[in-house]
Amino acid sequence: MITLNLFFKPILSLFYALILGIFIKEVNSFTPISRNAFSSVLAGDKLYFFGGNPNSISNQTFCLDVSQSFSSENPPWIETPSAVIPFASVFATVSFIESSSIIYLFGGFMYDPVTLVDSFQSFVHTFNTQTLKWDIPKTNGQIPTRRRNIEAVKDNFGKIYIFGAPIARNEYTATLLSNESKSNSTQPQTHSNSPNSPSKDLTSKKVAISVVSSIVATAFLIGIGALLYRWSKKRKDKTTLRISGNFGIENNE
């Protein structure tokens, strides 16, 4: 009997370890449902995703660990159920401020996460990547009209520039959110231009180029198509650049 116990004990231990390992792997596995209208931003070594519309409008927050190389067949997704957005979010834009570990989320549509009733509001929200907590920063100035399909880019001086987004037919906007870390305030300023009258401000042109680069980079990374517009100062019209399915760019001039 003692001999049998000595023989079977290591085998049983190995068996239990295998079962436990399979169980843990099954519990920790997470694969997000495909969706559109979500927001994403790279914060450190994690690519965060917010909201979107998988089957219905979502308030989900999850991320992809990009600290190491990984197989596209088994990406290291990380679910963060404790960090859900306080509302269901679609078509918003996000920007990450490294110095404060804060992700700013703005725009899009905000819905009640339970009833999915539209709030018809669009406030700035912040997400702390260290504490995984959401907050509403203090703001001043006029709140910009809510909009969708917007893109954001930040500079090195604590400002987030938000471009695009039709708020009415043939009307597009450019918004500046000034982040002051000391007072934790956000100052929105909105400037509107028709499609055939692009801004002549040099800073805006530089930021607009950065926004286009950001869109292209996102498209290459997650394989989502997009329409980009290139302004022609001589002809005062626009050229459509389409990111095609094979990640090429077509010039439909």
N, C-alpha and C positions, 0 to 999 in steps of 0.2 A: 504493500500500500504506500509506504514511504517512497519507494522507488518510482511508482506511478505518479505520485504527486510532484516529485522533483522533475519528472519528464514533461508532464502536462502544464505545470505552472508557467514556464516561459512561453509556451504556445498560447495559453489562455491570455496572458498579458499582452502578447503581440496582437491577438485577435481583438481584444478590447481597445487597444491603441488604434488599430485600423478603423474600427467602427466609430470611435470617438473622432478620429480625424476626418472621416467622411461626413459625420454629422456637423462638425464645426465648419467644414468647407461649404456644406449646403446652407447653413444658417448665414454665413458671411457673404455668400455670393449675391451679387446684385447686378442686374442688367436693365438699364432704363428703357422704357418704351419709346419708340421713334415718335417724333413730334415736330411741329413747326412753331413759329412765332415765339421761340424761346430767346433768352438772353444769355450770353456767355462772355467770360473774361478770364484771362490768365492772371493768377495771383500767386507769386512765388513759384513753387513747383506743382501747383494744382490748377487745373482748368475747371472753373466753376460754371454750372448751368442753373438757370433760374426759370421756373414757370414753363410756359409753352402750352401747346394744345395737343396732347397725345390722343385722347378720346374725348375729353372735356377739358376745360381750362384748368390749369394746375397751379398749385402754390408750392410745388416740390423744389427742393434744393439738393443738388448732388454735385460731385466733382470727379475728375479724372486725374489720377496721380501720374504726372509726367516727369518725375524725378529720375526715372530710369527707362531704358528702352523696353518695349513690350510688344507682344504679338497683337496684330489687329484682330485676330480671332478671339483673343481673351484679354481685353483691355482691363486695367485695374480700376474699375469704377468704385467709388466710395459713396454710399448712401448716408445722408445726414438728416434723419427724421426729426431730430430736435431743432433743426435750423430752418424749418419751413417758413416761407414768406407769410407775413400776416394777412395777405390777400392773394387771390388767384391773379396771376400776372401773365399778360401776353403783349408782344410788340414793344417791350420796354428796351432801354439801353443801359449799359452798365460801364463803369470805369473804376479802376483800382488805384488807390493812392498808397504807395509803398510805405511812406514814412509813418502812417497811422494804422496800417493794416486794415484799411476801410475800403469796402466796395460801395460805390454810390449807384443806386438804381433810380432811374427817372423815366417818366413817360409811359407810353403804352396804355393799356386798359386795365383797370383794377376792378375785380369782382369779389363778391363775398365768397369765401372758399367753400361754404356749405350750400347756400341757396343759388350761387352763381348769378346773383343780381348785380347789375352794373352800378358802381358807385358814382360814375360820371365825375370822378376826381383824378387828379394826377399830381401826387406830391413826391418830393425827394425822400427816399429811404436809404438808410445806411446798414451795411452788414459787416460786422467785425469778424474777420477770418480767424482771430485768436479765440474769442469767446463764443463764436457762432451765434451771436445775438443780433437782432434787428432793432433799429431805432429810427426816430424821425428827428433830423437835426433842426435847430432853430434857423429860420429863414427870414429875410426881409426883402422888400421890393415886390414887384408885381409877379404873381405866379403865372408862368407861361401857359398858354392854352394847351390842353392835352393833345397828344399826337402819337402816331405810330410809325413804325419803320424808320426810326431815327438811328443815327450813329454818333458815338461820342469819342473824343480823343482828348487827352490831357497834355499840358505842357509842363515845363520844369518849375513853374511859379505858382502851383496850387490852383490852376484854373482848368476847368473841364469845358470843352467846346462841344456843343451838340448841334448837328446839322441835319438838314433834310426834313422829311415828314410833311406831307400835305395836310394843312388844317382846313383848307377849302380848295375848290377846284382851281388848278393852275397856280397855287400859291404855296411857296415853300419858305421855311424859316431857318434861322441860325440863332442859337441860344448860347449864352455864356454863363456858366455856373462858376462863381468865384468861391473857392474853398479857403477859409481862413482857419487854420488849425487852432490858433489861440482862442478865438471866440467861438469856434465850431459853428460858424454861420455860413449860409449859402446865399449868394446874391444873384438871382436870375435877371438877365437882360435879354430881350428878344428883338431881333432884327428880321424884317421880312423883305424878300425880293421875289419878283416874278421870275419864271424860268428863263426869260430872255433878257433879264437885267441882273447878271451876277454881280456880287459885291466887288468894289474896286479896292477894298482894304487889303493891303499886302499881307498882314497877319492872317486874315481869313483865308487868303489863297494858300498860304503855307499849311495852315491847319487842314484845309480842304484836301490837299494832297496827302496829308497824313491819314485822313479819314479813308480815302480811297485805298491807300496801302493797307489799312487795317481791315477793310472789307475783303480785299483780295486775299490777305493772309488768312482770315477766318474761312473764306471759301475753300482755300487749298487745304486747310487743316481739317475741317469737318465735312467737306464735300457738299456744300450747299450752294446752289446757283444764286446769282444776284444780277441786278442790272445796275451799271454804273453810267454816269453821264460826264462827258468831257466838254467843257465850254470852249467855243471858238470866239475870241475877241474880235477877229476881223469880220466874220460872217454874222456874229451875234446870234448864233444858234448852238444847238447841242448835238453831240454825237453819242450814240448809244453803244456801250461796251458790254457785251454779254459774256458772263462766265459760263462756259458750256459744260456739259456733263463730264467731258474728259479733262476738265480743269484747264482748257484753253481759253483764250480771249478772242472773241470775234469783234472786228471793227465794222459796224454796219453803217459806214459813212457813205 
